[in-house]
Amino acid sequence: MTRPIALLTDFGLDDTYVAQMKAVLAGIAPDALVLDISHAVRPHDIAHGAFLLETALPVLPAGTVVIAVVDPGVGGERAAVVLVTPRTILVGPDNGILWPQAAAARAADEPADFFELTNSGYWRDQVSNTFHGRDVFAPVGARLALAGDDELNALLSDMGRPLEAARRLELERAAELDGKLRGRVLHQDRFGNLVTNIRGEQIPDPGNAAVLVEDGARVLELGAPARTYSQYDHLVALVGSAGYLELAIPSGSAARLFGARAQTLQITVRTSRRTSPE
């Protein structure tokens, strides 16, 4: 059975880059189900790509081949790699975009093995110095999708060699200090919701918590996280479907409210509500 293939890139949809990658996949693994995680990663923003990848991986079918291409160093000295974890096979540049998944697996005492792709026989015949997504990662991902579990190790050994020192990237996590969580906005979704790096499970008692938004010299106290977007008719904080605290305006846009300042907001969650901000 052919494995599903999932794509994450910063290519956008204005150009033909995504279609070219899918054409290569179809030529090698025509029966593969191809899923689009996102093609709206901020251009060249490796950490943003790694964050979006983290939000999508838990719902992907086991055994999915993920091709993640946010590759400002394309054509340079960075390696092309495969990361194998118990649930997912990930293909992409060795620039840190895959590292958080390796770190998460190892933190759970699960294997996470990197392989450097060195055998160009698995790539397209002509490899552009500016488009390894099409010419290296897509053909490798397609061939991995065709491999059964009993064939995978031999295929990886033929594609390349184990890589001991993959490039690391530590995603910025919310800091906890004196009983308070401090985080910031990492992502703006299509609806204008501002997704922070504060995980819902980091808030031990949501009903007795208070969320503060520092917008320059102004501090907005939002009270306890809401349960739904429609619970109030003003700016709210709530834990979204990916498990991260978000700022949202029902039927509106928190991103539009804050504009360019959204990326500079400081978000604080304290464990007990007060009548006025500190």
Secondary structure, DSSP 8 states (H G I E B T S, - for coil): ----EEEEES--SSSSHHHHHHHHHHHH-TT--EEEEES-S-TT-HHHHHHHHHHHGGGS-TTEEEEEE--TTTTSS--EEEEE-SSEEEEEESSSTTHHHHHHHHHTT---EEEEE--GGGS-SS--TT-HIIIIIHHHHHHHHH--HHHHHHHHHHHEEEESS---------EEETTEEEEEEEEE-TTS-EEEEEEGGG-S-GGG-EEEEEETTEEEEEES-BSSGGG-SS-EEEE-TTSEEEEE-TTS-HHHHHGGGGGG-EEEEESS--SS--
